[in-house]
């Protein structure tokens, strides 16, 4: 099938091609002059130039790949990482293809080929590392999500356990008889709940942590927390069981087992976190390896480039010599060819003139089409224009209908379209018109009778046919069809271009007309849409107004100038008890009745002014100055506690247009929270009191109150700082803390520890002033804490001091005389039966006012076990040999104070940690031994542990630091150094804790004993005087008045 001939542009190009061809032919005549040029040029373009070009391409591709891999490593989500990885793989494939060309070019030079091979090796190392890095990055995201999911499940399981425990805490006793057991059970359950919360905290620490080694002990930590919580919960079970009709205990135990199972399942939270951290490390290592490989490849490419540049410069010099000779020869030949070119340019001039005429006609047609207001008019204008330009007899325009068929829309000469029995249509590919539509190319048929694809009517004459598709950006709109007699109609080259230009103008006109029709239709429906939107907006405004009127919290916005917008929630008037809100200054409105200081109000006012109307980042800079809680004062009414939330309203330009404030009255809520906290603390205190013997607790309260009174007297009577008075303050308050800690009374322990901190600062800081009023105020906290425990002991638990034998009145002097009479029988021969009676009588009389040491210090021995656990040591074995020697009740409080310090020192300073004891071949569990020894009518208690001994070297160094010995002085006797521990303020602890470090313990022990006529000393074992550690015993001497020593025949042993 014939097709369109050359266009005007193609024709011009052909003219130039002819000239070039003539130049080539004539140049062949002087080819022998250019042989050197050709040879040199081939060497340049076949060797150096391709290598330089390919090296540059390869280097650019490699750097792009390196940039992609770096971006991929820094990406934070899978959606970001995968595109980078896909782009990398695509780039790697392109690089491989380009690199093959470089390898082929380098084969001619062995040295260059070796460089290229080394570059390829480094590149392969790089791609392997990058792929591993991408895999590791994706694995990190998967593991991180698994960690987040697993933490959520663990926290849910932990919450289930907490809810079960809290059901017991919030349970009400079904009868008054069960209230005491319920109170105890609730205290234990509350303690279990507090400990169980550590599971969620530990899970969050694992989620946020970055330490792989920390994960090794994570499972043990979970098990330790759960076991600790269940220790307290198990204590609550027998107390709560009788009233557990709803099986709350079973639910709690099931929840705990579910939590345990989840933590131990494989894989678990720890496994997921370990995978996350391992893959993150792998990604970093592979990125580093890839960077190293890329750097080596780039360096190799630079070496290849230097080699190619040198070769290029040498060959270019040879080419220049050849060109110089060839240029002179060519000048002569060009003069001959100018004459031939003149004739060709004349033909081109005539073609350009015809082109200008066609352009003028196209401008006219374009203007006419632009004025058309409907599609039919536009189509008719085009057909008339073609008739005048080309002289066609008939024409038609086919456009797509709704069935996607080409349907006739206009004819030349015009035909009646309306009322036609059926429209003329073509499908894609049908006839010449369908073929032109399918190919989107113009088709010219010189004679339709010779074209088998032409579809015509019966008896129709042959004709010449031109079909031009109407295409808009590769989208087919329709086809123009022109015809005439075979011998009369012909199309010149420029006519094809003219028709194509008219077709483009018609397409643009049709698009514009259709767009106008769409706009007119849109305008017709716009009013209805505006009415619908107006109604919807009105409903929305009503909904917002209803919400503002009925919500039980204040809500308003602050506009420029710090003013309150007129639209605000109605409940704001209830909170602030005023209706004068709209357009008020926000600082005057919110803070006028508040208890805030002027500095806080000024800072908040400045923050508001700095935020509204400014960039969004100003909120981040100033939000910490915005008040979140304040108290409002009202005349003759209770104060209100208000909470505030501040949120910026930001427009499209990232500017804060308003500041929204949410106001909540939390007065009642805070009161409930305070009440609940008070009840919780009271339950804790009840649990602590119940775990202590009533008589001992009563003694503790009396003794502690006495120590506090002594401290108050010292402070009131001391006008200036006195180190001696400070030492006495230390001893008193330290003893209260030690006893409170022994009995597990945490609130008193914490309160007194803070007071002890103040005394410690006064002692160590010479510049710190003595301020009696502040010290008395701080001491009042300790007094109040003791009173709280005392009140609960008496009022809540119904206990009242000593639990003695009702109505029993004992004459102690008479008892002592009877015991002395029995002792005098030691020189009398008595029958065995009488001796047994006398022995029993003696012990019965002795225990009225005295007890064995083990009974006296039982609570201290318990506290030693808990102290060992705090220090990570096994509880030591304590052996007491009292040899039937008793201590009188008058000395019991003092003995508790003394042994509390002595035994805790043995555990803290003397007995080594398990690892150190294993290295020394000792059992991990240490031991302490106490022997009661009669000493000339008095008693000495010998205390000894199997630890490392007393640290003489450390004690002496500390004494020098304290100024007890001058620097460089000779070391005194070991016994003198050892007894320095009784000096006020002396301690070898490296840091201050609740256990040790104040330097008041042993000083207090000596003061207690000396005040009762006793004494204490350190007795060293035989050893090297210069040794840093020596074994020792602590000798505690009590006067005879505080002891009961049975005669030999009355002793059980």
LOKETOR-147475 format. One record per residue (C-alpha): residue in one letter; x, y, z. Coordinates in steps of 0.05 Angstrom, whole numbers, plus 5000, padded with zeros to 4 digits. Example, Ala and Ser with C-alpha at 12.3 -4.5 7.8 and 13.67 -1.06 7.14 Angstrom:
<rs>
A524649105156 S527349795143 
</rs>
This chain:
<rs>
X500050005000 X502950694982 X504351155040 X505451905048 X511652205016 X517052605050 X515153205092 X517953895083 X523153805137 X525053125110 X525753445041 X530453985067 X534453445103 X534853055038 X537753665002 X543253705053 X544352955047 X545353024972 X550653564983 X554153135033 X554052554985 X557252984931 X562453194981 X563852464997 X564552274924 X569152834909 X572952694972 X574251984948 X578152284891 X583152554942 X582751954989 X590051814982 X591352485017 X587052285076 X589551575088 X593951795146 X588052175177 X583651555174 X588951105204 X590451575262 X583151705276 X581750955280 X587250855331 X584451425374 X577251195372 X578550455377 X583350485436 X583951095482 X577251445471 X572750835484 X576650655546 X576151365574 X568651385558 X567150705588 X571350845651 X567451485663 X560751125653 X562750555699 X565251035752 X558751435751 X554550805756 X558750545814 X558151195853 X550651195841 X550350485868 X554450695929 X549651275942 X543650795936 X546650305986 X548050876036 X540951136029 X538350436038 X542250356103 X539451016130 X532250836111 X527850676172 X521950296143 X520849706097 X517050156048 X523350586043 X528450026042 X525349585987 X525250135933 X532650275948 X534249525943 X530349465877 X533850075849 X540449775872 X539149115837 X537049475773 X543249915776 X547649305789 X544848965727 X546349595685 X553249635715 X554748915697 X552749035624 X557049665620 X562949325654 X563048775601 X564749315549 X570449575592 X573148865601 X573048765525 X576649425512 X581949255564 X583848575534 X588848895485 X593149165543 X595248625594 X596849135648 X590049475638 X586548805637 X589548625705 X587049285734 X580049165707 X579948455737 X581948735805 X576349255800 X571448705783 X573548305845 X572648905891 X565849055859 X563548335870 X565548405944 X561549055946 X555148765917 X555348165964 X556148626024 X550549086002 X545648505991 X547348236061 X546348936089 X539449006057 X537448306083 X539948496153 X536149166152 X529648806134 X530948286187 X531948846239 X525049136222 X521748446228 X525148306295 X523449006320 X516148906303 X516348226337 X519348546399 X513949086400 X508448556392 X511448106445 X512148686495 X504848846484 X502848126499 X507348096561 X504448746588 X497448486576 X499147846615 X502348276670 X496048716673 X491748086680 X495847886740 X495548586770 X487948616761 X487247946797 X491548196855 X487748856859 X481148476865 X483648226932 X486248926951 X479349236935 X475348646966 X470548787023 X470148307081 X463547917084 X463647957159 X467048357214 X470547727240 X474347677174 X476448407170 X483248297205 X485147717159 X482848107098 X487048707118 X493248267123 X491547917057 X490648587023 X497348827048 X500748207020 X496948246954 X498648986948 X506048826958 X505548266906 X502248746857 X507749266867 X513148746853 X509448446793 X509549126759 X516949016750 X515448506694 X512549056649 X518349516667 X523448976651 X520048826585 X520249566566 X527649606585 X529049016540 X525149346483 X528850006489 X535649706506 X541649626460 X546049176504 X546448446480 X549848216545 X543948486585 X539447976549 X543347386579 X540347506647 X533547756624 X529847096634 X532747026704 X530447736719 X523347576698 X523246946740 X526247316800 X520847856796 X515147356790 X517846926847 X518447546891 X511247746877 X508647036888 X512447006955 X507747546982 X501647286945 X502546596975 X502246927044 X495547227026 X492446577001 X490846237068 X488146887096 X483747037036 X481646317019 X475646287068 X472246877034 X474246726961 X467546506934 X469146776865 X475746386859 X479747026854 X485946646878 X485146136822 X484446686771 X490747026796 X494746376796 X492346216725 X494346916702 X501246836733 X502346166699 X500046466632 X505147026642 X510646536659 X508946096598 X509046696552 X515846926578 X518746226568 X515646066500 X520445966442 X521846436409 X520546946464 X521647686476 X529047596491 X530147186428 X526747716384 X530848276416 X537347886408 X535647776334 X534348526326 X540948736356 X544948196319 X542048386251 X543249136265 X550548986278 X550948566215 X547949146174 X553249626201 X558949136187 X556648996116 X555849746101 X562949866124 X565449286081 X561649556021 X564650256030 X571649956032 X570449545968 X567550155931 X573650585950 X578250045922 X574249995857 X574250755848 X581750775859 X582750225806 X578350605756 X582451225768 X588750835749 X585450585685 X583251295668 X590351565677 X593051025630 X587751165577 X588951925580 X596251835567 X594851395506 X589551885481 X594452475483 X599652095443 X594751875389 X591552565385 X598252865367 X598952375309 X591852535285 X593153285285 X598953205237 X594752795189 X588853285192 X593353875175 X595353555110 X588253315093 X585154005107 X589454345054 X587353825002 X579953885019 X579754645009 X580954554935 X575454034929 X570254464966 X570955034915 X568854554861 X562754314901 X559955014915 X557355074844 X553554414850 X550354624916 X547655284887 X542554914843 X540054484901 X538955094946 X534555434892 X529754844895 X529554884970 X527755634966 X521555484924 X519354944974 X520155425032 X515855954996 X510155444988 X510955255061 X509955975083 X503456025042 X500955395076 X502655675145 X498656295131 X492655865112 X493555445175 X493556075218 X486956275186 X483855595198 X486355605270 X483156275283 X476556035252 X476655405294 X478055805357 X471556195345 X467355565337 X462455445394 X460154735377 X463054105349 X458854075284 X460954775264 X468354615275 X467853975233 X464554345175 X469854905177 X475354385170 X472054045112 X471154705075 X478254895088 X480754245058 X476254334997 X479255024983 X486454794995 X486654124959 X480454134915 X477253494941 X470153304920 X467852974984 X469852945056 X467552675123 X469552655196 X468652025240 X468852065316 X468251515369 X461151405396 X459151095462 X459950385432 X467150545416 X465750545341 X467851075290 X461351435271 X460451965216 X459252655247 X460153135187 X460153105111 X462253525051 X457753675016 X453253695078 X448253135091 X442053115135 X444452745198 X438052755240 X432952235223 X437751805184 X435651065187 X442550855213 X449151205224 X455251035183 X460250685229 X466850315225 X470449885276 X477949905289 X481549575230 X475349575185 X476449875116 X481650405101 X478750855155 X479250305207 X486350145186 X488450885192 X485150895262 X488650255284 X495550475260 X494651215280 X498151375214 X495451755153 X493851295093 X493251505020 X489851044969 X490851314897 X485450844870 X480250504916 X478649984863 X485549694873 X485249664949 X481749034975 X480749325045 X476449905020 X469149865040 X464550214988 X457450194962 X455049794902 X456550124836 X461050644869 X466350934823 X473650874838 X476751474873 X482951724907 X482351694983 X486252025041 X484851815114 X488052245169 X487352005243 X485652525297 X490452375354 X491452735420 X497752505458 X497351805429 X489851765444 X485451675382 X479452135377 X477052015305 X478952005230 X478252525174 X476552225105 X477752605039 X476452354968 X476152574895 X476752304824 X482751874811 X485652304755 X483952984786 X486152914858 X493452884877 X497153044941 X503853394942 X508853294999 X506853945033 X499453765028 X500653175075 X503753635126 X498154135117 X492853605130 X496653355192 X496954075220 X489454175207 X488153515243 X492053745304 X488254415306 X481554035300 X483453575358 X485054175401 X478454515382 X474353885397 X477753825465 X476354555482 X468954505460 X468053875502 X471454205561 X466754805555 X460754335555 X463353995618 X464354675652 X457354905633 X454454255661 X458554355725 X455955065732 X448854815725 X449754335783 X454154795826 X448455175859 X445154525881 X451754285910 X452754945947 X445854885978 X447454166000 X454154366030 X451054966065 X445854516098 X451354016118 X455654576146 X449754846186 X448554156216 X455954086233 X455954766267 X449854566307 X453253916328 X459454286350 X455154796389 X451454226424 X458053896441 X460854546470 X454454646510 X454353946541 X461553726551 X463953706624 X470554046613 X472754736591 X475254836520 X477255496487 X482355776438 X487256346444 X487956806383 X493157326365 X493957836421 X492957326476 X485257396473 X480156846484 X475956686422 X468456806431 X466956076416 X468355646478 X465355056517 X459755266565 X462654866623 X468455356625 X463655856659 X462155326713 X469555196727 X471555926732 X464756146759 X464056736711 X460756886644 X465757436626 X470257006583 X469857196509 X475257666484 X478657696552 X486157676561 X487856956575 X492957116630 X488057566668 X482557046660 X486356416680 X491556646730 X488157226766 X485356766820 X490956256819 X496156126873 X501856146821 X507856596833 X508657216790 X514856906758 X510956296734 X505256736708 X510057196671 X513556596639 X506856306616 X504656986588 X511057056549 X510456346523 X503356476496 X505657116462 X511556746431 X507256176404 X500856466372 X502156736303 X509156436299 X512455836267 X510455146293 X517355026323 X516155596372 X511155136409 X516654626419 X521355156446 X516355466494 X511354916513 X515154746577 X513355436604 X505855326596 X502455166663 X499354476665 X496454506736 X494055076781 X489755216842 X484055726838 X481856096900 X474556326909 X471856766966 X468056357018 X468655726974 X473555136971 X479455196925 X479454836858 X485054426829 X485354526753 X489154136700 X490754446632 X492654156564 X495554616510 X495254426436 X497454866376 X492754946316 X497354986254 X495455216184 X498154986116 X504055476122 X506355146187 X504255756227 X500555696294 X494056086284 X491055906351 X492755566416 X487355086441 X486754996517 X483054426551 X481054556624 X479054016673 X476754096746 X480353516780 X479053736852 X474853136870 X479252656831 X485552886867 X482152826934 X480252106918 X487251946895 X490252246959 X485351847001 X487051206964 X494451336971 X493551447046 X489750787052 X495050427013 X500550697058 X496450517120 X495649807095 X503149757084 X504550017154 X499549517184 X503148957149 X509849197176 X507149257247 X503948567246 X510548247228 X513748507293 X512548237363 X507948717401 X512448807461 X518548937417 X514649427374 X512349797437 X519649817461 X521750077392 X516550637393 X518450857463 X525950817449 X525351197382 X521051737414 X526351807468 X531951877417 X528052397378 X526752787442 X534152777458 X535653037388 X530653597397 X533653797463 X540653807433 X538454247375 X534554727420 X540354807469 X545854877416 X546855577387 X552855427342 X555454837303 X558754347352 X561953717324 X561053357391 X553553517391 X553153307318 X556352637335 X551052527389 X545552717339 X548452217291 X548551657342 X541351767363 X538351837294 X542651277265 X540250807320 X533050967305 X534250827231 X537950177246 X532449917291 X526950127242 X530649767187 X531449147232 X523949117242 X522449277169 X518949947183 X520350267115 X516950937123 X520751097187 X527250837156 X526551287095 X524651897135 X530351827185 X535351687129 X533852367099 X535052697167 X541552307172 X543652597105 X542753297132 X547053147193 X552352837148 X552653467105 X553153907168 X558953487192 X562853467126 X561354157098 X564754687140 X561055247104 X554154957119 X550855377173 X547555127237 X540155287228 X536255027288 X529255187262 X530354807198 X533354217236 X527454207284 X522554237226 X526153647193 X526153267259 X518653367263 X517852917203 X521152347241 X516752487302 X510552487258 X512551827225 X513451497293 X506751767316 X503251487254 X505950787269 X504150867342 X497051107326 X495750517279 X498650037330 X493950287384 X487750537346 X487350087285 X490149437314 X487549537385 X494149417419 X496549807479 X503749727501 X506649147539 X503048487541 X504748307613 X501147827660 X494848167682 X494848347755 X501848067769 X506048507814 X513248297824 X518048537877 X524748507840 X528848587903 X525347987934 X526847587870 X534147777873 X534547567946 X531446897930 X536246787873 X542246967917 X539746467969 X539445927916 X546446107893 X548946027964 X546845297963 X552445137915 X556844947973 X551444498004 X550643757989 X543543657962 X539943047936 X539243017860 X531743087863 X532443717904 X537743997857 X532943917798 X527544287836 X532344837857 X534944907785 X527844977756 X526045477810 X532245887796 X530845917721 X523546097733 X525646677777 X531046897728 X526446927667 X521647397703 X526347977691 X531547677643 X532047287578 X537446907539 X541247337487 X538446937428 X531447127449 X533247847461 X536347967392 X531847517351 X529448087306 X536548327295 X538347617271 X532547647221 X534848317195 X541848027183 X538747537134 X535248087095 X541548507095 X545547927066 X540447867009 X541148616994 X548748536990 X548247916945 X551047456998 X548046817028 X545146917097 X550646737148 X549846197200 X549546537269 X551446097329 X550146347400 X553145997461 X550146367521 X551945827574 X545245957609 X547246687622 X541347167620 X540947907606 X536148347645 X530448707609 X533549377626 X539149207577 X534848917521 X533849557482 X541249717488 X543349017466 X538749057405 X542049727387 X549049437398 X548248787360 X544449127305 X550949527289 X555948967305 X552548417264 X550948867205 X558249087203 X560348347202 X555848207142 X557548857105 X565048917118 X567448247145 X564347667107 X566647657034 X562347596972 X561046876948 X566046916891 X571747156936 X570146616988 X570446076934 X577346336912 X579746276984 X577045566991 X571445777039 X564145577038 X559846107003 X555646177066 X559346547121 X558546447196 X558246887258 X559346627329 X557346957395 X559946677461 X557746927530 X563546897579 X563247017654 X568447537673 X569247657749 X561747717762 X560548097697 X559347827627 X563047907562 X560147737494 X565447517445 X563247627372 X567247327315 X565947207240 X569846777190 X570747347140 X577047687114 X578548027181 X579148767199 X582149217144 X587849537184 X591149847123 X584850177100 X583150417170 X590050737178 X589551077110 X582651347129 X585351597196 X590851987160 X585652287113 X581552507174 X587552827206 X588052327264 X595352197244 X599952657205 X601552467134 X607852037131 X607451847204 X609751157225 X604250647230 X602150537303 X600749867336 X595549437301 X591049417363 X590950187366 X589050217292 X583549697301 X580150077358 X579850707315 X573150447288 X569950707352 X571951427334 X566151887317 X565051957243 X569851397224 X567850947166 X571750577111 X565750497066 X566950756995 X560051066990 X554251247035 X548250777034 X542650597080 X547050027105 X553650367119 X558250957105 X556151467158 X561451297209 X556651317268 X555150577282 X560950337326 X561551027358 X554250957380 X555550247405 X561150497451 X556851077477 X550950607493 X555450127531 X559350657569 X552850997590 X550750347624 X557650197655 X559949727600 X565249757547 X567349487479 X574049337446 X577248987387 X581848407403 X586448207346 X588747497332 X596147347334 X599347577268 X603948047229 X603548757256 X604349047186 X598948617154 X593148977120 X588048467146 X587848117213 X582947637244 X579547927306 X574147867358 X569448407385 X569048397461 X562648697490 X562948767567 X556548837608 X556449017683 X553848497732 X547648917744 X545148777674 X546348017675 X544047397712 X549446867720 X546746207748 X551045797796 X554245187766 X549444677796 X543445087768 X545945097697 X542444637647 X549044487612 
</rs>
